[in-house]
Amino acid sequence: MRMKSVNFFKSKLFLIQIGIALLITIVLIWITLISLRWYTHHGEELEVPDLYGMSIEEAGNKLETEQLVFSIYDSIYSPKFAPGTVLDQRPLAGAVVKRKRSLFLTINANKPEQVRFPNLVDNSFRQAYELLITNGFQIGKLEYAENQFFNLVLFPKYNGDTIFAGSMIDKGASIDLVLGKGDNNGTIAPNLIGKTKSQAKEKIILSNMNLGRIQFDQSITNHFDSIQSKVWKQYPSFDNDQRIQPGSKIDIWLTRDSVKLQRADSLLQLSLSNLLY
């Protein structure tokens, strides 16, 4: 019996069966690879177009020609745009994606959503900041008034007037804060080199200052460029020896020029190294 088994494994029939099995395996692997290439659209990559400011119909037509699809992710309200206008997109314009990729769009709502204003009075600035952001508001101007406690919220303002807790106002509204001056002797301007505009604004506000003039250079030609641009110069500059008063303005200059950004970073590093000696 054992002899017959050994002879079978050496037989021509067995070798043919092994060959057929290998061939079938190779064919199945080839079909799987081809299917995956087709399913994932291998090699069919394209840049995401800039849809900012387009109506939802225009954006849909543009994406259809590019063989992309979209879904509406969120809506916010801006009086500067008509209802249904695209105000944000993910992935951002310029990103490289496969065809048939779904984009998530934020569009302009028909009317602003009303939300109840939280209580900010007698909270610290940090607490007030978190409450405003969590409730969908923007941080406007920071003002400082005489008070023994530094950064204590004395009262918030909306459109120049004091606003009270419980008031119903537009979500996304810009809220100014009047804060206690305390005995603060000034603070250092934050380092903004290499930051985007939104990152720079957040860092300025959290440093108890206000965003001043914003200047784009010639490398910025559209909305997408403005989002991707980074700070290459600021005034006042980051300097450990220079203190400025809370509520002061910081001007920023932005670019997409990598050479200009590298030069600005090199100068900053040189300045920092000199401070160590």
PyMOL commands that set and color helices and strands:
alter all, ss='L'
color gray80, all
select helices_A, chain A and resi 2-9+12-39+56-65+125-134+197-206+223-228+258-275
alter helices_A, ss='H'
color red, helices_A
select strands_A, chain A and resi 45-47+69-76+86-90+96-98+102-108+114-116+138-145+153-158+161-162+168-170+174-180+210-216+230-235+249-255
alter strands_A, ss='S'
color yellow, strands_A
deselect
rebuild
show_as cartoon
